[in-house]
Amino acid sequence: MIKPAIIATCVLVGASSFAAITAATAETSTVTHDVAEAKALLSAKLTAVDAIKAAQSIQPGKVGEVQFDAEEGNSLFDVTIIAQDGSEHKVYVDASTGKTMQIPEDSDYDGDDD
């Protein structure tokens, strides 16, 4: 009778340890990514203000949000512009070159199901 309880306890302790190690690894990975992204932002040729100006040059409107993203050696600003009619437009600005790319409103490039 005691053996099944001991085995169950060992399994639970092992699973808890695995979950804790997995969570710690994920947290370390996130911190590493954040540090790499911060370094990329500091070394970017463009500032957020430059990216906003570039985005507004192809899509007039007010800035709703600006995000910086650096992955696989590519750094870009993701600028959301709110047009006068209230519609939102995504403009991506390369942080090194200043080149812009606008995703059409009716496209679904964001990966979600809408």
A tleap script that builds the chain and sets N, CA, C and O, in Angstrom:
source leaprc.protein.ff14SB
mol = sequence {
  NMET ILE LYS PRO ALA ILE ILE ALA THR CYS
  VAL LEU VAL GLY ALA SER SER PHE ALA ALA
  ILE THR ALA ALA THR ALA GLU THR SER THR
  VAL THR HIE ASP VAL ALA GLU ALA LYS ALA
  LEU LEU SER ALA LYS LEU THR ALA VAL ASP
  ALA ILE LYS ALA ALA GLN SER ILE GLN PRO
  GLY LYS VAL GLY GLU VAL GLN PHE ASP ALA
  GLU GLU GLY ASN SER LEU PHE ASP VAL THR
  ILE ILE ALA GLN ASP GLY SER GLU HIE LYS
  VAL TYR VAL ASP ALA SER THR GLY LYS THR
  MET GLN ILE PRO GLU ASP SER ASP TYR ASP
  GLY ASP ASP CASP
}
set mol.1.N position { 0.811 -1.190 0.000 }
set mol.1.CA position { 0.000 0.000 0.000 }
set mol.1.C position { 0.856 1.257 0.000 }
set mol.1.O position { 0.496 2.249 -0.633 }
set mol.2.N position { 1.963 1.228 0.688 }
set mol.2.CA position { 2.808 2.401 0.789 }
set mol.2.C position { 3.579 2.617 -0.513 }
set mol.2.O position { 3.843 3.758 -0.891 }
set mol.3.N position { 3.945 1.520 -1.211 }
set mol.3.CA position { 4.723 1.634 -2.436 }
set mol.3.C position { 4.016 2.476 -3.504 }
set mol.3.O position { 4.667 3.337 -4.096 }
set mol.4.N position { 2.708 2.277 -3.789 }
set mol.4.CA position { 2.055 3.119 -4.790 }
set mol.4.C position { 2.071 4.606 -4.401 }
set mol.4.O position { 2.207 5.472 -5.265 }
set mol.5.N position { 1.935 4.894 -3.126 }
set mol.5.CA position { 1.960 6.291 -2.675 }
set mol.5.C position { 3.348 6.887 -2.880 }
set mol.5.O position { 3.477 8.042 -3.284 }
set mol.6.N position { 4.383 6.102 -2.602 }
set mol.6.CA position { 5.754 6.585 -2.799 }
set mol.6.C position { 6.029 6.799 -4.280 }
set mol.6.O position { 6.639 7.798 -4.662 }
set mol.7.N position { 5.584 5.871 -5.111 }
set mol.7.CA position { 5.780 6.000 -6.553 }
set mol.7.C position { 5.028 7.227 -7.075 }
set mol.7.O position { 5.570 7.984 -7.880 }
set mol.8.N position { 3.797 7.429 -6.629 }
set mol.8.CA position { 3.021 8.592 -7.055 }
set mol.8.C position { 3.699 9.886 -6.626 }
set mol.8.O position { 3.725 10.856 -7.384 }
set mol.9.N position { 4.239 9.904 -5.435 }
set mol.9.CA position { 4.946 11.089 -4.936 }
set mol.9.C position { 6.180 11.363 -5.776 }
set mol.9.O position { 6.444 12.513 -6.128 }
set mol.10.N position { 6.937 10.330 -6.103 }
set mol.10.CA position { 8.132 10.489 -6.936 }
set mol.10.C position { 7.772 11.019 -8.323 }
set mol.10.O position { 8.466 11.877 -8.867 }
set mol.11.N position { 6.691 10.507 -8.883 }
set mol.11.CA position { 6.250 10.960 -10.196 }
set mol.11.C position { 5.859 12.430 -10.135 }
set mol.11.O position { 6.223 13.208 -11.018 }
set mol.12.N position { 5.118 12.815 -9.094 }
set mol.12.CA position { 4.708 14.216 -8.937 }
set mol.12.C position { 5.910 15.134 -8.734 }
set mol.12.O position { 5.971 16.218 -9.315 }
set mol.13.N position { 6.854 14.707 -7.922 }
set mol.13.CA position { 8.059 15.519 -7.696 }
set mol.13.C position { 8.848 15.645 -8.989 }
set mol.13.O position { 9.338 16.727 -9.314 }
set mol.14.N position { 8.975 14.565 -9.721 }
set mol.14.CA position { 9.690 14.596 -11.000 }
set mol.14.C position { 9.002 15.509 -12.004 }
set mol.14.O position { 9.665 16.281 -12.696 }
set mol.15.N position { 7.693 15.429 -12.087 }
set mol.15.CA position { 6.939 16.289 -13.007 }
set mol.15.C position { 7.057 17.748 -12.603 }
set mol.15.O position { 7.191 18.622 -13.460 }
set mol.16.N position { 7.008 18.016 -11.311 }
set mol.16.CA position { 7.149 19.393 -10.832 }
set mol.16.C position { 8.533 19.935 -11.151 }
set mol.16.O position { 8.671 21.090 -11.553 }
set mol.17.N position { 9.551 19.113 -10.973 }
set mol.17.CA position { 10.923 19.541 -11.285 }
set mol.17.C position { 11.072 19.825 -12.770 }
set mol.17.O position { 11.693 20.812 -13.164 }
set mol.18.N position { 10.498 18.954 -13.592 }
set mol.18.CA position { 10.556 19.160 -15.041 }
set mol.18.C position { 9.857 20.455 -15.431 }
set mol.18.O position { 10.367 21.212 -16.256 }
set mol.19.N position { 8.689 20.714 -14.842 }
set mol.19.CA position { 7.949 21.947 -15.136 }
set mol.19.C position { 8.752 23.170 -14.712 }
set mol.19.O position { 8.774 24.174 -15.423 }
set mol.20.N position { 9.410 23.092 -13.560 }
set mol.20.CA position { 10.207 24.226 -13.074 }
set mol.20.C position { 11.412 24.468 -13.983 }
set mol.20.O position { 11.746 25.615 -14.280 }
set mol.21.N position { 12.059 23.398 -14.421 }
set mol.21.CA position { 13.214 23.532 -15.321 }
set mol.21.C position { 12.759 24.099 -16.662 }
set mol.21.O position { 13.430 24.961 -17.230 }
set mol.22.N position { 11.628 23.623 -17.170 }
set mol.22.CA position { 11.095 24.127 -18.436 }
set mol.22.C position { 10.766 25.606 -18.324 }
set mol.22.O position { 11.087 26.379 -19.226 }
set mol.23.N position { 10.127 26.013 -17.227 }
set mol.23.CA position { 9.776 27.423 -17.027 }
set mol.23.C position { 11.028 28.275 -16.917 }
set mol.23.O position { 11.079 29.367 -17.484 }
set mol.24.N position { 12.031 27.804 -16.208 }
set mol.24.CA position { 13.279 28.554 -16.056 }
set mol.24.C position { 13.991 28.697 -17.400 }
set mol.24.O position { 14.545 29.754 -17.700 }
set mol.25.N position { 13.978 27.648 -18.198 }
set mol.25.CA position { 14.599 27.689 -19.517 }
set mol.25.C position { 13.875 28.681 -20.412 }
set mol.25.O position { 14.514 29.455 -21.125 }
set mol.26.N position { 12.546 28.667 -20.382 }
set mol.26.CA position { 11.762 29.602 -21.187 }
set mol.26.C position { 12.037 31.034 -20.749 }
set mol.26.O position { 12.161 31.925 -21.589 }
set mol.27.N position { 12.132 31.262 -19.440 }
set mol.27.CA position { 12.398 32.604 -18.932 }
set mol.27.C position { 13.789 33.068 -19.361 }
set mol.27.O position { 13.957 34.223 -19.753 }
set mol.28.N position { 14.779 32.192 -19.294 }
set mol.28.CA position { 16.138 32.526 -19.718 }
set mol.28.C position { 16.163 32.844 -21.203 }
set mol.28.O position { 16.842 33.778 -21.628 }
set mol.29.N position { 15.433 32.079 -21.990 }
set mol.29.CA position { 15.356 32.309 -23.423 }
set mol.29.C position { 14.736 33.671 -23.714 }
set mol.29.O position { 15.210 34.389 -24.594 }
set mol.30.N position { 13.686 34.032 -22.991 }
set mol.30.CA position { 13.028 35.325 -23.173 }
set mol.30.C position { 13.971 36.459 -22.814 }
set mol.30.O position { 14.051 37.453 -23.535 }
set mol.31.N position { 14.684 36.317 -21.706 }
set mol.31.CA position { 15.635 37.354 -21.292 }
set mol.31.C position { 16.735 37.498 -22.344 }
set mol.31.O position { 17.108 38.617 -22.696 }
set mol.32.N position { 17.251 36.390 -22.843 }
set mol.32.CA position { 18.289 36.423 -23.870 }
set mol.32.C position { 17.787 37.133 -25.116 }
set mol.32.O position { 18.506 37.941 -25.704 }
set mol.33.N position { 16.551 36.836 -25.524 }
set mol.33.CA position { 15.953 37.481 -26.697 }
set mol.33.C position { 15.784 38.970 -26.449 }
set mol.33.O position { 16.069 39.779 -27.332 }
set mol.34.N position { 15.322 39.347 -25.254 }
set mol.34.CA position { 15.119 40.761 -24.919 }
set mol.34.C position { 16.436 41.532 -24.958 }
set mol.34.O position { 16.480 42.664 -25.440 }
set mol.35.N position { 17.502 40.926 -24.455 }
set mol.35.CA position { 18.818 41.578 -24.456 }
set mol.35.C position { 19.295 41.755 -25.900 }
set mol.35.O position { 19.798 42.817 -26.264 }
set mol.36.N position { 19.137 40.725 -26.708 }
set mol.36.CA position { 19.553 40.808 -28.114 }
set mol.36.C position { 18.747 41.876 -28.848 }
set mol.36.O position { 19.292 42.613 -29.669 }
set mol.37.N position { 17.450 41.957 -28.551 }
set mol.37.CA position { 16.598 42.950 -29.192 }
set mol.37.C position { 16.980 44.369 -28.753 }
set mol.37.O position { 16.966 45.294 -29.565 }
set mol.38.N position { 17.319 44.539 -27.480 }
set mol.38.CA position { 17.752 45.849 -26.973 }
set mol.38.C position { 19.046 46.280 -27.652 }
set mol.38.O position { 19.196 47.446 -28.017 }
set mol.39.N position { 19.984 45.349 -27.826 }
set mol.39.CA position { 21.238 45.664 -28.515 }
set mol.39.C position { 20.970 46.069 -29.963 }
set mol.39.O position { 21.584 47.003 -30.480 }
set mol.40.N position { 20.049 45.358 -30.610 }
set mol.40.CA position { 19.707 45.679 -31.998 }
set mol.40.C position { 19.079 47.065 -32.093 }
set mol.40.O position { 19.358 47.810 -33.032 }
set mol.41.N position { 18.242 47.410 -31.134 }
set mol.41.CA position { 17.617 48.735 -31.128 }
set mol.41.C position { 18.669 49.829 -30.957 }
set mol.41.O position { 18.620 50.858 -31.630 }
set mol.42.N position { 19.611 49.600 -30.059 }
set mol.42.CA position { 20.660 50.594 -29.827 }
set mol.42.C position { 21.587 50.761 -31.030 }
set mol.42.O position { 22.149 51.835 -31.241 }
set mol.43.N position { 21.744 49.701 -31.811 }
set mol.43.CA position { 22.639 49.780 -32.974 }
set mol.43.C position { 21.896 50.105 -34.276 }
set mol.43.O position { 22.523 50.209 -35.331 }
set mol.44.N position { 20.576 50.264 -34.213 }
set mol.44.CA position { 19.786 50.571 -35.416 }
set mol.44.C position { 20.156 51.950 -35.946 }
set mol.44.O position { 20.417 52.870 -35.171 }
set mol.45.N position { 20.178 52.088 -37.257 }
set mol.45.CA position { 20.507 53.374 -37.871 }
set mol.45.C position { 19.356 54.364 -37.740 }
set mol.45.O position { 19.583 55.572 -37.684 }
set mol.46.N position { 18.131 53.867 -37.692 }
set mol.46.CA position { 16.965 54.725 -37.567 }
set mol.46.C position { 16.467 54.731 -36.128 }
set mol.46.O position { 16.638 53.760 -35.391 }
set mol.47.N position { 15.853 55.832 -35.747 }
set mol.47.CA position { 15.188 55.908 -34.451 }
set mol.47.C position { 13.701 55.670 -34.665 }
set mol.47.O position { 13.240 55.578 -35.803 }
set mol.48.N position { 12.961 55.573 -33.585 }
set mol.48.CA position { 11.512 55.415 -33.687 }
set mol.48.C position { 10.898 56.635 -34.372 }
set mol.48.O position { 9.944 56.504 -35.139 }
set mol.49.N position { 11.439 57.807 -34.099 }
set mol.49.CA position { 10.930 59.037 -34.734 }
set mol.49.C position { 11.154 58.979 -36.247 }
set mol.49.O position { 10.275 59.358 -37.021 }
set mol.50.N position { 12.331 58.504 -36.666 }
set mol.50.CA position { 12.609 58.342 -38.104 }
set mol.50.C position { 11.612 57.366 -38.730 }
set mol.50.O position { 11.104 57.604 -39.826 }
set mol.51.N position { 11.339 56.274 -38.031 }
set mol.51.CA position { 10.415 55.259 -38.540 }
set mol.51.C position { 9.007 55.840 -38.670 }
set mol.51.O position { 8.306 55.560 -39.643 }
set mol.52.N position { 8.597 56.641 -37.702 }
set mol.52.CA position { 7.264 57.268 -37.772 }
set mol.52.C position { 7.177 58.188 -38.982 }
set mol.52.O position { 6.186 58.163 -39.712 }
set mol.53.N position { 8.208 59.001 -39.198 }
set mol.53.CA position { 8.216 59.908 -40.354 }
set mol.53.C position { 8.141 59.119 -41.659 }
set mol.53.O position { 7.409 59.497 -42.574 }
set mol.54.N position { 8.895 58.025 -41.745 }
set mol.54.CA position { 8.882 57.197 -42.954 }
set mol.54.C position { 7.503 56.573 -43.157 }
set mol.54.O position { 6.999 56.536 -44.280 }
set mol.55.N position { 6.897 56.088 -42.086 }
set mol.55.CA position { 5.573 55.470 -42.194 }
set mol.55.C position { 4.526 56.493 -42.616 }
set mol.55.O position { 3.680 56.206 -43.462 }
set mol.56.N position { 4.582 57.680 -42.031 }
set mol.56.CA position { 3.600 58.708 -42.372 }
set mol.56.C position { 3.815 59.269 -43.772 }
set mol.56.O position { 2.911 59.884 -44.338 }
set mol.57.N position { 5.000 59.063 -44.334 }
set mol.57.CA position { 5.232 59.534 -45.703 }
set mol.57.C position { 4.460 58.692 -46.719 }
set mol.57.O position { 4.140 59.171 -47.807 }
set mol.58.N position { 4.163 57.446 -46.369 }
set mol.58.CA position { 3.389 56.607 -47.297 }
set mol.58.C position { 1.951 56.382 -46.825 }
set mol.58.O position { 1.095 55.971 -47.608 }
set mol.59.N position { 1.686 56.653 -45.537 }
set mol.59.CA position { 0.332 56.487 -45.005 }
set mol.59.C position { 0.048 57.631 -44.021 }
set mol.59.O position { 0.428 57.556 -42.853 }
set mol.60.N position { -0.615 58.678 -44.494 }
set mol.60.CA position { -0.924 59.797 -43.600 }
set mol.60.C position { -1.853 59.358 -42.462 }
set mol.60.O position { -2.694 58.474 -42.626 }
set mol.61.N position { -1.677 59.992 -41.325 }
set mol.61.CA position { -2.527 59.711 -40.172 }
set mol.61.C position { -1.764 59.872 -38.877 }
set mol.61.O position { -0.604 60.285 -38.856 }
set mol.62.N position { -2.448 59.535 -37.797 }
set mol.62.CA position { -1.845 59.622 -36.469 }
set mol.62.C position { -1.233 58.274 -36.094 }
set mol.62.O position { -1.696 57.222 -36.535 }
set mol.63.N position { -0.206 58.326 -35.288 }
set mol.63.CA position { 0.465 57.102 -34.857 }
set mol.63.C position { -0.337 56.466 -33.734 }
set mol.63.O position { -0.639 57.109 -32.729 }
set mol.64.N position { -0.676 55.209 -33.913 }
set mol.64.CA position { -1.382 54.454 -32.882 }
set mol.64.C position { -0.414 53.692 -31.995 }
set mol.64.O position { -0.613 53.585 -30.785 }
set mol.65.N position { 0.638 53.162 -32.612 }
set mol.65.CA position { 1.586 52.338 -31.862 }
set mol.65.C position { 2.860 52.161 -32.683 }
set mol.65.O position { 2.824 52.130 -33.913 }
set mol.66.N position { 3.976 52.047 -31.984 }
set mol.66.CA position { 5.254 51.740 -32.627 }
set mol.66.C position { 5.902 50.615 -31.826 }
set mol.66.O position { 6.018 50.696 -30.603 }
set mol.67.N position { 6.319 49.570 -32.527 }
set mol.67.CA position { 7.016 48.463 -31.887 }
set mol.67.C position { 8.302 48.200 -32.652 }
set mol.67.O position { 8.379 48.427 -33.859 }
set mol.68.N position { 9.308 47.721 -31.937 }
set mol.68.CA position { 10.576 47.343 -32.563 }
set mol.68.C position { 10.714 45.838 -32.457 }
set mol.68.O position { 10.406 45.247 -31.423 }
set mol.69.N position { 11.180 45.223 -33.533 }
set mol.69.CA position { 11.355 43.779 -33.525 }
set mol.69.C position { 12.664 43.428 -34.231 }
set mol.69.O position { 12.968 43.953 -35.301 }
set mol.70.N position { 13.415 42.549 -33.622 }
set mol.70.CA position { 14.675 42.087 -34.220 }
set mol.70.C position { 14.706 40.568 -34.154 }
set mol.70.O position { 14.711 39.977 -33.074 }
set mol.71.N position { 14.726 39.956 -35.313 }
set mol.71.CA position { 14.796 38.495 -35.396 }
set mol.71.C position { 15.645 38.101 -36.590 }
set mol.71.O position { 15.544 38.689 -37.667 }
set mol.72.N position { 16.484 37.097 -36.379 }
set mol.72.CA position { 17.298 36.518 -37.445 }
set mol.72.C position { 18.090 37.574 -38.214 }
set mol.72.O position { 18.206 37.501 -39.437 }
set mol.73.N position { 18.630 38.546 -37.499 }
set mol.73.CA position { 19.455 39.560 -38.129 }
set mol.73.C position { 18.701 40.695 -38.791 }
set mol.73.O position { 19.323 41.623 -39.309 }
set mol.74.N position { 17.379 40.647 -38.790 }
set mol.74.CA position { 16.571 41.708 -39.381 }
set mol.74.C position { 15.921 42.529 -38.283 }
set mol.74.O position { 15.323 41.981 -37.357 }
set mol.75.N position { 16.040 43.848 -38.391 }
set mol.75.CA position { 15.425 44.734 -37.409 }
set mol.75.C position { 14.438 45.642 -38.121 }
set mol.75.O position { 14.745 46.209 -39.169 }
set mol.76.N position { 13.254 45.774 -37.547 }
set mol.76.CA position { 12.264 46.650 -38.156 }
set mol.76.C position { 11.377 47.287 -37.108 }
set mol.76.O position { 11.227 46.793 -35.990 }
set mol.77.N position { 10.797 48.398 -37.511 }
set mol.77.CA position { 9.787 49.061 -36.700 }
set mol.77.C position { 8.438 48.717 -37.297 }
set mol.77.O position { 8.255 48.770 -38.513 }
set mol.78.N position { 7.502 48.366 -36.446 }
set mol.78.CA position { 6.128 48.066 -36.828 }
set mol.78.C position { 5.307 49.270 -36.368 }
set mol.78.O position { 5.063 49.445 -35.174 }
set mol.79.N position { 4.885 50.098 -37.328 }
set mol.79.CA position { 4.178 51.337 -37.009 }
set mol.79.C position { 2.708 51.187 -37.399 }
set mol.79.O position { 2.390 50.864 -38.544 }
set mol.80.N position { 1.822 51.421 -36.441 }
set mol.80.CA position { 0.389 51.416 -36.717 }
set mol.80.C position { -0.047 52.860 -36.902 }
set mol.80.O position { 0.128 53.695 -36.014 }
set mol.81.N position { -0.622 53.144 -38.076 }
set mol.81.CA position { -1.111 54.478 -38.399 }
set mol.81.C position { -2.635 54.437 -38.414 }
set mol.81.O position { -3.236 53.541 -39.005 }
set mol.82.N position { -3.244 55.408 -37.763 }
set mol.82.CA position { -4.704 55.521 -37.771 }
set mol.82.C position { -5.066 56.649 -38.730 }
set mol.82.O position { -4.768 57.817 -38.483 }
set mol.83.N position { -5.711 56.274 -39.823 }
set mol.83.CA position { -6.084 57.235 -40.858 }
set mol.83.C position { -7.227 58.125 -40.362 }
set mol.83.O position { -7.842 57.860 -39.329 }
set mol.84.N position { -7.488 59.177 -41.121 }
set mol.84.CA position { -8.528 60.130 -40.743 }
set mol.84.C position { -9.907 59.469 -40.638 }
set mol.84.O position { -10.746 59.909 -39.852 }
set mol.85.N position { -10.141 58.416 -41.427 }
set mol.85.CA position { -11.434 57.725 -41.367 }
set mol.85.C position { -11.509 56.701 -40.227 }
set mol.85.O position { -12.522 56.020 -40.070 }
set mol.86.N position { -10.427 56.593 -39.427 }
set mol.86.CA position { -10.400 55.686 -38.286 }
set mol.86.C position { -9.829 54.303 -38.571 }
set mol.86.O position { -9.676 53.492 -37.659 }
set mol.87.N position { -9.516 54.035 -39.825 }
set mol.87.CA position { -8.964 52.722 -40.171 }
set mol.87.C position { -7.498 52.642 -39.756 }
set mol.87.O position { -6.771 53.636 -39.783 }
set mol.88.N position { -7.083 51.436 -39.371 }
set mol.88.CA position { -5.698 51.206 -38.951 }
set mol.88.C position { -4.893 50.615 -40.096 }
set mol.88.O position { -5.372 49.765 -40.846 }
set mol.89.N position { -3.653 51.089 -40.211 }
set mol.89.CA position { -2.761 50.620 -41.266 }
set mol.89.C position { -1.418 50.251 -40.649 }
set mol.89.O position { -0.872 51.001 -39.840 }
set mol.90.N position { -0.894 49.102 -41.033 }
set mol.90.CA position { 0.420 48.654 -40.571 }
set mol.90.C position { 1.462 49.052 -41.611 }
set mol.90.O position { 1.317 48.770 -42.801 }
set mol.91.N position { 2.510 49.709 -41.139 }
set mol.91.CA position { 3.636 50.042 -41.996 }
set mol.91.C position { 4.888 49.513 -41.310 }
set mol.91.O position { 5.141 49.812 -40.142 }
set mol.92.N position { 5.660 48.734 -42.037 }
set mol.92.CA position { 6.899 48.192 -41.507 }
set mol.92.C position { 8.054 49.000 -42.082 }
set mol.92.O position { 8.116 49.241 -43.288 }
set mol.93.N position { 8.971 49.420 -41.206 }
set mol.93.CA position { 10.101 50.236 -41.620 }
set mol.93.C position { 11.384 49.513 -41.221 }
set mol.93.O position { 11.606 49.225 -40.045 }
set mol.94.N position { 12.221 49.223 -42.209 }
set mol.94.CA position { 13.507 48.573 -41.945 }
set mol.94.C position { 14.371 49.519 -41.115 }
set mol.94.O position { 14.585 50.666 -41.507 }
set mol.95.N position { 14.863 49.050 -39.982 }
set mol.95.CA position { 15.616 49.894 -39.053 }
set mol.95.C position { 17.001 50.258 -39.564 }
set mol.95.O position { 17.644 51.155 -39.021 }
set mol.96.N position { 17.466 49.575 -40.599 }
set mol.96.CA position { 18.784 49.876 -41.161 }
set mol.96.C position { 18.705 50.759 -42.396 }
set mol.96.O position { 19.495 51.688 -42.563 }
set mol.97.N position { 17.742 50.457 -43.258 }
set mol.97.CA position { 17.679 51.149 -44.549 }
set mol.97.C position { 16.604 52.223 -44.627 }
set mol.97.O position { 16.701 53.136 -45.448 }
set mol.98.N position { 15.592 52.127 -43.792 }
set mol.98.CA position { 14.474 53.069 -43.854 }
set mol.98.C position { 13.438 52.698 -44.893 }
set mol.98.O position { 12.458 53.420 -45.078 }
set mol.99.N position { 13.642 51.571 -45.578 }
set mol.99.CA position { 12.659 51.136 -46.580 }
set mol.99.C position { 11.346 50.787 -45.879 }
set mol.99.O position { 11.334 50.233 -44.780 }
set mol.100.N position { 10.256 51.122 -46.539 }
set mol.100.CA position { 8.934 50.876 -45.943 }
set mol.100.C position { 8.188 49.812 -46.726 }
set mol.100.O position { 8.398 49.617 -47.924 }
set mol.101.N position { 7.309 49.130 -46.005 }
set mol.101.CA position { 6.429 48.141 -46.616 }
set mol.101.C position { 5.094 48.227 -45.900 }
set mol.101.O position { 5.029 48.116 -44.676 }
set mol.102.N position { 4.042 48.423 -46.659 }
set mol.102.CA position { 2.711 48.504 -46.068 }
set mol.102.C position { 1.923 47.266 -46.430 }
set mol.102.O position { 1.878 46.859 -47.591 }
set mol.103.N position { 1.299 46.667 -45.424 }
set mol.103.CA position { 0.450 45.504 -45.657 }
set mol.103.C position { -0.960 46.018 -45.942 }
set mol.103.O position { -1.519 46.760 -45.135 }
set mol.104.N position { -1.537 45.633 -47.076 }
set mol.104.CA position { -2.899 46.088 -47.382 }
set mol.104.C position { -3.892 45.695 -46.284 }
set mol.104.O position { -3.763 44.645 -45.654 }
set mol.105.N position { -4.879 46.560 -46.073 }
set mol.105.CA position { -5.867 46.329 -45.006 }
set mol.105.C position { -6.572 44.990 -45.127 }
set mol.105.O position { -6.826 44.337 -44.114 }
set mol.106.N position { -6.890 44.570 -46.334 }
set mol.106.CA position { -7.668 43.349 -46.500 }
set mol.106.C position { -6.815 42.091 -46.496 }
set mol.106.O position { -7.346 40.992 -46.656 }
set mol.107.N position { -5.509 42.223 -46.319 }
set mol.107.CA position { -4.633 41.056 -46.255 }
set mol.107.C position { -4.588 40.510 -44.838 }
set mol.107.O position { -4.831 41.235 -43.874 }
set mol.108.N position { -4.279 39.242 -44.721 }
set mol.108.CA position { -4.205 38.609 -43.396 }
set mol.108.C position { -2.813 38.037 -43.189 }
set mol.108.O position { -2.639 36.821 -43.114 }
set mol.109.N position { -1.821 38.914 -43.098 }
set mol.109.CA position { -0.449 38.492 -42.930 }
set mol.109.C position { -0.048 38.370 -41.462 }
set mol.109.O position { 1.088 38.004 -41.162 }
set mol.110.N position { -0.957 38.669 -40.556 }
set mol.110.CA position { -0.574 38.648 -39.133 }
set mol.110.C position { -0.658 37.272 -38.509 }
set mol.110.O position { -0.290 37.104 -37.347 }
set mol.111.N position { -1.133 36.280 -39.248 }
set mol.111.CA position { -1.113 34.914 -38.751 }
set mol.111.C position { -2.305 34.503 -37.919 }
set mol.111.O position { -2.408 33.335 -37.545 }
set mol.112.N position { -3.208 35.413 -37.614 }
set mol.112.CA position { -4.372 34.986 -36.833 }
set mol.112.C position { -5.495 34.577 -37.786 }
set mol.112.O position { -5.340 34.643 -39.005 }
set mol.113.N position { -6.610 34.160 -37.226 }
set mol.113.CA position { -7.673 33.584 -38.036 }
set mol.113.C position { -8.722 34.580 -38.521 }
set mol.113.O position { -9.719 34.168 -39.114 }
set mol.114.N position { -8.529 35.871 -38.288 }
set mol.114.CA position { -9.578 36.815 -38.728 }
set mol.114.C position { -9.318 37.367 -40.111 }
set mol.114.O position { -10.105 38.167 -40.615 }
savepdb mol mol.pdb
quit
